[in-house]
Amino acid sequence: MNTLKHTIVAGVILLGSLTAYAQPKGGPANRKKQIEARKVAFITSELNLSPEEAQVFWPVYNQAQAERKALREKHKTMRDIKVKEGEPKKTLDTMTDKELEEKMEYMMVHEQAELDLKKKYLKKYKEVLPIRKVAKLYQAEKKFKKKLMSDIRGSGDQRGHMPERKRIRTRF
């Protein structure tokens, strides 16, 4: 009886320690830093930046990312203001025509602001890098995002979730 109890307790402790070990260290903030570090390494590698190019490129790139983040935060804040506290989120079917028109106008303004930011930094990138490397930058960002999403989807078991299994059909 005691050995069974000890075995169960040891098993629970072992499972608990394995689960704790599998969790990413430092939480979401550390995870973001790790992703950013991977992105920097990926872009540097894809663009094959020389030390001189890297020295002038990264400050411009970091400023672009900061402005992009600020724009998205502003958009998120404005989007969240539209939904009053305690009210359910409105859908296209529950919005009035006036609300839909306002939402569409705001979306267009936001998309234009994003496009203006892209144009602004395209000019700045061309000042510090050859056009071929600027083109590779945009390609590298897309490749990195695609790879990151693939890694996230493929690592479901590492976060404690089982990957979705395909259904096996059997005939009787």
C-alpha positions as CSV (number, residue, x, y, z in Angstrom):
1,M,0.0,0.0,0.0
2,N,2.8,2.4,1.0
3,T,4.8,1.5,-2.1
4,L,1.9,2.2,-4.3
5,K,1.4,5.6,-2.7
6,H,5.1,6.4,-3.1
7,T,5.1,5.3,-6.7
8,I,2.0,7.5,-7.5
9,V,3.6,10.5,-5.7
10,A,6.9,10.0,-7.5
11,G,5.0,9.7,-10.8
12,V,3.1,12.9,-10.2
13,I,6.3,14.8,-9.2
14,L,8.1,13.5,-12.3
15,L,5.2,14.5,-14.6
16,G,5.0,17.9,-12.9
17,S,8.7,18.5,-13.4
18,L,8.6,17.5,-17.0
19,T,5.7,19.8,-17.7
20,A,7.6,22.7,-16.0
21,Y,10.7,21.9,-17.9
22,A,8.8,22.1,-21.2
23,Q,7.4,25.5,-20.6
24,P,9.3,28.4,-22.2
25,K,11.4,30.3,-19.7
26,G,10.6,33.9,-18.9
27,G,7.1,34.1,-20.3
28,P,5.8,36.1,-23.3
29,A,8.2,39.0,-23.0
30,N,11.2,36.6,-23.2
31,R,9.6,34.7,-26.0
32,K,9.2,38.0,-28.0
33,K,12.9,38.8,-27.4
34,Q,13.8,35.3,-28.6
35,I,11.7,35.7,-31.8
36,E,13.2,39.2,-32.5
37,A,16.7,37.8,-32.1
38,R,15.9,34.9,-34.5
39,K,14.5,37.5,-36.9
40,V,17.6,39.7,-36.8
41,A,19.8,36.7,-37.4
42,F,17.6,35.4,-40.2
43,I,17.5,38.8,-42.0
44,T,21.2,39.4,-41.6
45,S,21.8,36.0,-43.1
46,E,19.3,36.4,-45.9
47,L,20.6,39.8,-46.9
48,N,24.3,38.8,-46.4
49,L,24.9,42.2,-44.8
50,S,28.5,43.4,-44.5
51,P,29.4,44.9,-41.1
52,E,29.3,48.4,-42.6
53,E,25.8,47.8,-44.1
54,A,24.6,46.3,-40.9
55,Q,25.8,49.3,-38.9
56,V,23.7,51.7,-41.0
57,F,20.8,49.4,-41.8
58,W,19.7,48.2,-38.3
59,P,19.0,51.6,-36.8
60,V,16.8,52.4,-39.8
61,Y,15.1,49.0,-39.6
62,N,14.5,49.3,-35.8
63,Q,13.0,52.8,-36.3
64,A,10.7,51.4,-39.0
65,Q,9.6,48.6,-36.7
66,A,9.0,51.0,-33.8
67,E,6.8,53.2,-36.0
68,R,5.0,50.2,-37.3
69,K,4.3,49.0,-33.8
70,A,3.0,52.4,-32.7
71,L,0.7,52.5,-35.7
72,R,-0.7,49.1,-34.8
73,E,-1.1,50.0,-31.2
74,K,-3.0,53.1,-32.2
75,H,-5.2,51.1,-34.5
76,K,-5.9,48.5,-31.7
77,T,-6.8,51.3,-29.3
78,M,-9.1,52.9,-31.7
79,R,-10.7,49.6,-32.6
80,D,-11.2,48.7,-28.9
81,I,-12.8,52.2,-28.2
82,K,-15.5,51.4,-30.7
83,V,-16.8,48.6,-28.5
84,K,-18.3,50.0,-25.3
85,E,-17.6,48.2,-22.0
86,G,-20.2,45.6,-21.2
87,E,-21.6,45.5,-24.7
88,P,-21.2,42.5,-26.9
89,K,-18.9,42.9,-29.9
90,K,-20.9,43.9,-32.9
91,T,-20.8,41.9,-36.1
92,L,-21.6,43.1,-39.6
93,D,-25.2,41.8,-39.1
94,T,-25.7,43.8,-35.9
95,M,-24.1,47.1,-37.0
96,T,-26.0,50.0,-38.3
97,D,-25.2,51.3,-41.8
98,K,-23.6,54.4,-40.2
99,E,-21.4,52.2,-38.0
100,L,-20.4,50.1,-41.0
101,E,-19.5,53.1,-43.0
102,E,-17.4,54.6,-40.1
103,K,-15.7,51.2,-39.7
104,M,-14.9,51.0,-43.5
105,E,-13.6,54.5,-43.5
106,Y,-11.4,53.9,-40.5
107,M,-10.0,50.7,-42.1
108,M,-9.1,52.6,-45.3
109,V,-7.4,55.4,-43.3
110,H,-5.4,52.8,-41.3
111,E,-4.4,50.9,-44.4
112,Q,-3.3,54.1,-46.1
113,A,-1.2,55.0,-43.0
114,E,0.5,51.6,-43.2
115,L,1.2,52.1,-46.9
116,D,2.6,55.6,-46.3
117,L,4.9,54.1,-43.7
118,K,6.1,51.4,-46.1
119,K,6.8,54.0,-48.8
120,K,8.7,56.2,-46.3
121,Y,11.0,53.4,-45.2
122,L,11.4,52.0,-48.8
123,K,13.1,55.4,-49.5
124,K,15.2,55.2,-46.3
125,Y,16.3,51.6,-47.0
126,K,17.4,52.5,-50.5
127,E,19.6,55.2,-49.0
128,V,21.5,52.6,-46.9
129,L,21.3,49.4,-49.0
130,P,21.5,48.5,-52.7
131,I,18.0,47.9,-54.2
132,R,18.6,44.2,-54.6
133,K,19.1,43.9,-50.8
134,V,16.1,46.0,-50.1
135,A,14.0,43.6,-52.3
136,K,15.6,40.7,-50.4
137,L,14.6,42.4,-47.1
138,Y,10.9,42.3,-48.0
139,Q,11.3,38.7,-49.2
140,A,13.2,37.7,-46.0
141,E,10.5,39.2,-43.8
142,K,7.8,37.2,-45.5
143,K,10.0,34.0,-45.4
144,F,10.6,34.5,-41.7
145,K,6.9,35.1,-40.9
146,K,6.0,31.9,-42.9
147,K,8.7,29.9,-41.1
148,L,7.7,31.2,-37.7
149,M,4.0,30.3,-38.3
150,S,5.1,26.9,-39.5
151,D,7.2,26.4,-36.4
152,I,4.4,27.5,-34.1
153,R,1.9,25.2,-35.8
154,G,4.3,22.3,-35.7
155,S,5.3,22.7,-32.1
156,G,1.9,22.1,-30.6
157,D,3.2,19.2,-28.5
158,Q,5.9,21.4,-27.0
159,R,3.3,23.8,-25.6
160,G,1.4,20.9,-23.9
161,H,-1.1,20.5,-26.7
162,M,-1.4,17.5,-28.9
163,P,-1.2,18.1,-32.6
164,E,-4.4,17.5,-34.5
165,R,-4.6,13.9,-35.6
166,K,-5.9,12.9,-39.0
167,R,-8.9,10.7,-38.9
168,I,-8.3,7.2,-40.1
169,R,-11.2,5.7,-42.0
170,T,-11.8,2.0,-41.7
171,R,-14.2,-0.1,-43.7
172,F,-16.2,-2.8,-42.1
